Amino acid sequence: METTKTRTAWIGKWIAAVGFFHSMGGFFLFYTQGWQMIADRGLIASVNDYDITATAFWFLITGLLLILLGMLMDGMERQGFSYPSWLKWALAALVFILIAPMPATGAWLLIVPVVGLFLRK
């Protein structure tokens, strides 16, 4: 039986990379409007649900959360821990929930690590 220590740890790295590019993309896409408005408002209580600052903020936060999840999963892989059995189903459901209502999304990139989780023994 193959252990996680004998195979290459890549799933967590992949998820963290998607999060990194999501955060960086969101920062640069929304820099001239969203982030400038947040800076002009003084950061504290500067995000408004009804303007581009909310989109900029959630774009960045989603990416940061993916980075954290990816780093956690990578650490588990490198230390030889197995993922909980529910994780692959939860991530698959999350990817479906992200893609179904909004097909024009980067969430398609998360299919690769989800498939990787399902192919693991």
SVG drawing of the C-alpha trace seen along z (x, -y; Angstrom):
<svg xmlns="http://www.w3.org/2000/svg" viewBox="-27 -59 35 61">
<polyline fill="none" stroke="black" stroke-width="0.4" points="0.0,0.0 1.3,-3.4 1.6,-6.0 1.3,-9.7 5.1,-10.0 6.0,-7.9 4.0,-9.9 4.5,-13.5 2.6,-16.0 0.9,-18.2 -2.8,-18.6 -2.4,-21.2 0.2,-23.1 -2.2,-23.2 -5.1,-24.6 -2.7,-27.1 -1.5,-28.2 -5.1,-28.7 -5.7,-30.8 -2.5,-32.9 -3.5,-33.6 -7.0,-34.4 -5.8,-36.9 -3.3,-38.5 -5.7,-38.6 -8.3,-40.2 -5.9,-42.8 -4.8,-43.9 -8.3,-43.6 -9.8,-45.8 -6.8,-48.0 -7.9,-51.2 -11.5,-51.1 -12.1,-48.8 -8.9,-49.0 -8.5,-52.7 -12.0,-53.2 -11.1,-51.1 -7.9,-53.1 -9.6,-56.4 -12.2,-55.4 -9.5,-54.6 -9.7,-50.8 -11.9,-50.5 -15.6,-49.9 -14.6,-50.8 -16.3,-47.8 -19.8,-48.4 -22.0,-45.6 -23.4,-47.5 -20.3,-48.7 -17.1,-47.3 -15.3,-47.3 -17.3,-44.1 -16.2,-42.3 -12.6,-43.3 -12.6,-42.3 -14.2,-38.9 -12.0,-38.2 -9.0,-38.6 -10.4,-36.8 -11.5,-33.8 -8.0,-33.5 -6.4,-33.8 -8.7,-31.1 -7.8,-28.8 -4.1,-29.5 -4.7,-28.5 -6.6,-25.3 -3.9,-24.4 -1.1,-25.0 -2.9,-22.8 -3.4,-20.0 0.2,-20.2 1.4,-20.0 -0.8,-16.9 0.5,-15.3 4.2,-16.0 3.8,-14.6 2.2,-11.5 -1.3,-12.1 -4.3,-10.9 -7.1,-13.3 -10.4,-12.7 -12.7,-10.7 -15.3,-13.5 -12.9,-16.1 -13.0,-14.9 -16.8,-15.0 -16.9,-18.4 -14.5,-19.9 -16.3,-18.3 -19.6,-19.8 -18.0,-23.2 -16.6,-23.1 -20.0,-22.2 -21.7,-25.0 -19.1,-27.5 -19.3,-26.4 -23.1,-25.6 -24.4,-29.1 -21.4,-30.9 -19.6,-28.8 -17.2,-31.7 -15.1,-31.1 -11.6,-30.0 -13.1,-27.3 -12.6,-25.0 -9.0,-24.8 -10.0,-23.1 -11.4,-20.1 -7.8,-18.8 -7.0,-18.4 -10.6,-17.1 -10.0,-14.4 -6.6,-13.7 -8.3,-13.2 -10.8,-10.7 -8.0,-8.8 -6.0,-8.4 -6.3,-5.0"/>
</svg>
